[in-house]
Amino acid sequence: MLQPYTIGWERILPELATFFAALAVREKTNCDLAPFNLFLAGRPGANKTAGVLGLCTALGYSVGIIDCSTLDDVAELAGVTDIHANREHGIAQIIEGDLLNKDVLILDEFLNAKPHVVPQFRLMLQRKLILLAKEVPMNIKCLIATANLSDDMDAGDANVLDSPTADRFAMLVHVPSFSDLNTDEQDAIIERSPQGDFGKTLAETVNAACAEFGAIKKQSEKDVTRFVRIMFQHLAGAENSSRNTQNKSIRLSFEGRRAQIFRDFTVASLAASRHLTRYNPEKFETDGITLKMSVACLGVPKLTGGVVPLERIHNAHQEALIFLKKNFLSRTEIEILDAPTLVDKIGIMARYMHEIPLTVKIDIMNSVLASDDIVLKLAVLELLHSPLFADEPAEFKNIREELARALSQSAKARSERGVPEHVPDIPDGMEQARPYALIVSGGDAGVFADLMRKAKKILDQLTISP
């Protein structure tokens, strides 16, 4: 049964949906499938092989599996017997073998393959199999390698594959380990109890992405190209600025062929995001989906002993993302993106509350929390208690509490001062902001009144009556 093997895999749904959607589109358009191989890594016992076997079946692929650690020659995949003896006579006996006719071939325990077999796999990853100077036809659409990655491998401190072999993989995806899961997911694994149908969810996402792929590619082809170019320029620029020899091993991520693959994956991730942001808007949003795709694609160098720091990928992603957002955000989201100040962003959000995704609202509120503007925090605290947010989810209650806590802490330096005997006239309302303005003022009546007037002015700018 598939479900227990893929518990917690929703965390890697964006990467898997992107990979299989791009693969399906390439297949339909008769494009070269050679670079589209997936490396699935994780801890021992994380059900990598069983999970991906079930997922490929759920996607409608025929699947073959081979334990690479036991293979003496890739000729065995074609059903060739006694390969060493027959080579001496120039003859190979081929029996009926079905592995090369499967849609997907899973290379289990790939990192444990015998050293002399790895170069043979390199050709296979390009969809070529040469036996006795003759090419054997392969109908495989995708090869998926599975292997355990230790901490040093994951950190890019171990050279487990040579660069030419690693470069045949388009994506490195990490299966969640047991410790990454929440309590309910851990219990479900221990009890072997189903938890949702991840295979169905993945298939629906891939199908939806394939349906959207052509339109998105046509709509935003230049923006996607610009996104990829800027991503790679930032990454390559940071790499070339350093003379550290270890950085040389990550060069494979910045070459033209990988940029072409990255472009297809970008379109596929945007297509998948249209479905996922509707499927679960609290967990998925376009920025996060494209970032996960970027990390998976640029994580391949870990296999060669190199590593692209996550911070560098994040920074490059933020620099390049602006071009994608213009095409995939709503009119009001674009207004928010282009708004010059945080107050303007909040005002747009307040006017179009029901049109804006939850993740965008929370991002704006997090920006308020990160701000040093006490007056803005007072105004937003009042706003969050208004009827406008009455039907919003519990996240906003948490934000209200964090704002109140931040305002209280900002007054510590003035704690020695008392409450004024006379509080001057202040604007009507502002009941929620009033006590915190009083605390922040440190008992200074003039400061208190000034804070309240300024906070009221911001609320007026937001066109919301307190």
N, C-alpha and C positions, 0 to 999 in steps of 0.2 A: 504494500500500500504506500502511495507516494507521500501523503500528508506528513507523517511523523519525520520523514527524511528531510523535509523542507521547512520545518518550523523555524521561524525567525528569518527566513530568506526574503521576506518583504523588504528588508534593509538593502538588499542588492537587486531589487526589482528594476530600478531605473537602468542599471548597467546591463542586466540580462535582456530586458526589453529592447534596449538600444541595439545590442549586438544582433539579436535574432531578427529584428525588423530590418536592419541594414542588410543582413545576409539574405533575407527573403526577397527584398527589392532587387538586389544584385542578381539573384537567381532568375527572377522574372524577366529582367532586362538582358539576360545572357551576358552579363559582364564577368570579368575575371574574378573567380572566387578564391584564388590562391592565397591572398593575404588574410582572409577571414578565418582565423583560427583563434580559439579561446583558451586561455590558461586559467584553470580554476584551482586556487590554492587555499590552504587552511590547515587547521590543526588535525592531528591524527584522530580519527573517530568522528569527524564532523559531517560524515555522510555525503562527502563531495560526489563520489562516483554514483552512489545509489540515487542521490538527489537529482543530478543532472541527467542521468539515464531516464528517470521518470519524467522530467521536464521535456526532454527531447521527444519522448513518446507522446506526451500531451500536446506537443506542437505539431504532431502528425509526421514526424521523421522516423524512418527506419534506423535502428541504432545497432552498431557493433561495438564490441569492447575487447581490448587486448591488454593483458598484463605485461607492460614493457620490461619489467624486471626479469621475466623468464624467456624473453625473445633472444635467439641467437642470430637471427637474420630477418630483415623485413620480408624476405622472400616467403617466409612462412605465412604471411598474410595472404599471399596469392595462391597458397596451397602447394608450393614447391616442396618436394621431399628430397632428402639427402643432398642438400645444396652443395656441400663441399666436395663430395665425390663426383657429382654430376658436372661440376665446373671443370674438373680435370678432363672430362671427355667432351666438353662443350654441349652437354645435353642436360636439360632440366625436365623432370617429370612433374607436370602440373595436374593436380587433382581438383575435383570440384570444390571451390572455395567461394564463400559468399561475402566475406568481409569487405572486399573492395567494391561491392555493389550496394553497400549501405549508404544512406544519406549522411549519417554522422558516424564517425569512428572515434570512440573514447580511448585515449591513450592513458590507461591507469598506471600509477606509479612511474610517471614519465622521468622523473629525476633519478630513478634507480635503474634506468636502462644501461646496458653494458656499453662501455666506452666506444667500442667499434661499431655499435648499432646507431649511435646518435647521428653521425653524418648521413646515414641512410634515411633517418627520419627527416633530416633537413630537406631532402628532395621530396619526401612524401608531403611535407607541409606546404610544398609548392604544387601539389597535386601531380607529382611525377613518381613513377616507380620503374627503375631500370633493372632488368634481370638479364644477365648474359648479353649485355650490349643491346638489348631490345627493350622498348618501352611497353610496359603492361598497362592497359587501359584502367583508369580509376574513375568511378562515378561518384566518389565522395564529395559532398558539398562543404563539409566542415569537419575539422579535427579539433577535438577538445582534450587537452592534456589536464590531468589531475595529479596533484602532488602535495606533500606536506612541506610547509615552509617553516623553518625554525626562526627564532628571534633575529639571529644575525643575518639570515637570508632576507627576511622581511625588511630589515634596516638597510639592505644593500651592501652588507659587509661580507658577503660570500658569493664567489663567482660559481654559480651552479650550471650555467650554460654559456657557450661562446656566443658572441654578439650575432653572427650570421643566423644561428639557430633561434635565438631569442627574438630576432627581428621578424621571424615568420609569424609571430603571434601579434594579433591586433589589440588584445586586451588582456589585462591581468586582473581578475576579480577574486576578492577574498571572501570565502564563505564564513558567516558568523560562527564564532566558537561558542561553546556552552556558556562561558563566562560573560559573553556579550549579551546574552538573552535576559529577559525579565523573568520574574518568578513564575508567572503563569506558563511561559514558554518552556522554562526548564522543567516544570512539573509535567507538562504535556509530553516532553521527550522521555522523561523517566518512566511515565506510565504508558508510553507508546500510544497516546490517544490523539486522534485527528484534531487539527486546529485550522479550520478554513480549508480552502482548496487553492493552493498557490499555483498549481499547474493551470487551472482554469483562468485565474487572474492574469497570469503571464500570457496565455494564449489570447485572451481578450485584448490585452494591451498591445501585443504584437500585431494583431489583426487591425486594430484601430490605427496604429502608427503607420502600417503599410497603406491603409486607405488615405491617410493624410499626407504621406511622404511626397508624392508628386506635386501637389498644390503648394506645400511649404517650400519645396526646392525651387519652384518657379517664382513664388512670391518673394523669396528672400535670398536668391542665389548670391547676389553681390554682397549682401550683409554677412552671410555665412562665410563667404570667401574672406572678407575683411576680418571677421572674428578669428578664423583659423590663422591668417597671416599675422595678426597682432599677437595672438597667443604665442606663436612660434618665434616671432621676433623678440618678444620679451624673454622667453625662456632661453633662446639661443644667445641673446645678448648677455644675459646674466652668466651663462656658461662660458662664453668666450672671454669675459672679463677676468676670469680666474685662471690661474696656471696650475691649479691643483690637478694632478694626474688622474685622480679618481673621477673628476668631472668629464674626462675624455670618454669614458665608457657610456655616458648618457647621450652621446651625440646621435645615436640611432633614432632618438625620438624627434629630432628636428629636421629630418631630411624630407625631400619632396614626396616620396611614396607614402611615408607615414602621414604627411599632411593631407594627401588625397584620401586616405582611409579616415583620418580625423574629420574631414569635411563630411563624408557620408554619415559618420556616427553623429555629428552635430545635427544634421537634418533629422536623423532618426530619433535623437533624443528630444528634439523640439516636437516632433510628431507624437512621440510617446507622452510628452508632458501634457498635451492637450487632453489626453484621456486620463492620465493619472491625477491631474489637478482637479478633475471632476470626480474621479473615483474616491479620492481621499484628500481633500484640500488642506487638512490639518497636518498631514505628513509630507505631502509632495507639493513643490512649487518649481517653476521653470528654472530659476537660478540654481537650486540645489540639484536638480536632475542633470543639467548640463555640467555642473561642477563634478558630480559623481562620474559622469562619462569621461571628463577630462582626466580625473585622477586615475581611472582604470586604464585609459589608453597610455598615459604617461608613466604608469607604474611598471611597464614591461622591463625597463632597464634594471630593476631590482634583480632580475634573473642573471644579469651579467656582472653583478658586483657594483653597479652604479645605482644612484638614486636621485630622483628629482625631488627636492624638499617640498613638502606640502605647502609651506608658506609661499614658496615661489610660484607654485601652480595657482594658489588662491589669488595672489597679486596679479598675475598675468590674466587670470580669468576675469577679475574685476575690471581691468583695463579694457578688455576686449568685449565684455558682455553688452555694453551700451548699444552696439549695432544690432544685436539680436532682439533686444527688448523693444525696439521701435516697432517691430513687426508682430510681436506676439503678446503685447499688452493691450488692454482696452484703452479707449480714448481717455478715460479718467485716470488710469494708471500711468499713461504717458504724461498727462498733466502733472501728476505727482512727481514723476521722474524729473521733469523739466522745471519744477517749481524752484525758485531761487533760494528760499529760506524754509526752515523747518516749520515756521508759523504758517506759511503759504501751503505747505504740504498738509498740515493738520486741517486747515480751512477747507481744502478740496475734499479731504476724507470726510469731514463733517457734513458737507453738502451732498455727498454721494455715497453715504454709508452702505447702502444695500447693493451698490454696484461694484464694490471693491472687495477683492479676496481677503480672507481673514489674515493670511500671512503678510500681506502688505500693511494692514492695519497694525499688526503686532510689530512689524519692522519700524514703523513710524513711532510707536510708543516706546520701543527700545531706544530709539534715537533721543527721545525726550529724557529717558532715564540716564542716558550717557551724557546729556548736556549739563553744563555748569550754570545754566540760566535759571535762577530760582523763581523769577517772576513767571517764566514759561511753565515751570513745574506746578506752580500754584494755579495757573489758569487751566492747565490740563487736568489737574486733580479735580477741579470744579466741573470740568467738562465730562469727565468719566462718571460723575455722579448724576449727570443729567439724564432725562428720559431717552435721549439719543442712544445711550448704551444699555438701556434696560433689557433688551432682548439679546445682547451679545453674550458669548460663552464665558465660562469661568475664568479664562485667561486674563480678562480685563479686571476682574476682582483682584487677582494676584498683582497686576500692574498697579492698581490703586494702592494696594498695601505697600508695594515697593517704593512708590512715589512718596507716600506719607513717611516711610522710614527714612528715605533719603533727605526729606525736608527736615525731619527731626534731627538727623545727624549733622546737617549743615549748620545748626544753631549751637553746637557744642561750645564753640569759642566764645559765645555770648551768654553762656549759662549762668554766669555770676550775676547778671542783671535781672531785676525783678519785673513784674508786670506793672505797667504804668497805672497810676491812680485814675487818670482820665484818658479814655480812649477817644480820639477825635472822630468827627463824622466821617463815615466811609460810604462807598456805594452800597445800595440795597442789595440784598442777597449775598452771594459768595459765602454761604454758611459752611461749606466744606473746606474752603481755603482759609477762612478766617482764623481758626485756632493755630494753623501752621504758620500763617503770616505773623501772628502774635509771637509764636515761639522764635521764628527766624529773626524778628525785629529785636529780640533780646530785651523787650520792655521799653524800647524807644518809640514813643507815640508817633513821632514824625516819620520814622522809617516804616512803621506799621502801616500808616495811612498811605504812604507812597507805594508800598508793595501792593496794597489792595487796589489802588487806583490803576496802577499799571497792569495788574492781572485782569481787571475788569475791561480795560482797553483792548487787551488781547482777545478776550471773549467776544467783544464787539466786532473785532476784525474777523473772527470766525463765523460771524453772523448767527451765533447761537445765544439765545436769551438764557441767562443763568436762572 
